Amino acid sequence: MLRKMDEMELSISLKAIRIAYAYSVIFLFIWWLYDYLKTGFNSLPFILLITQNLILLGSQTFLKWKMGR
């Protein structure tokens, strides 16, 4: 029922993921900037933006370390 993706499908999927991730980062940054200029303090978009990027960096570091063993 489920099959492995070939190289072209994998490439398309990874590009789509990158575009979706970039969209969410830009959206959260604009939302945070709007809230920060309006209220003067950091709110939920800032926390989401920071934690999302920390998880990305952490998982990349872990996976590179794991593949290096």
Summary of the structure (lengths in Angstrom):
residues: 69
radius of gyration: 16.7
end to end distance: 32.9
largest distance: 52.4
contacts: 140
relative contact order: 0.08
helix: 84%
strand: 0%
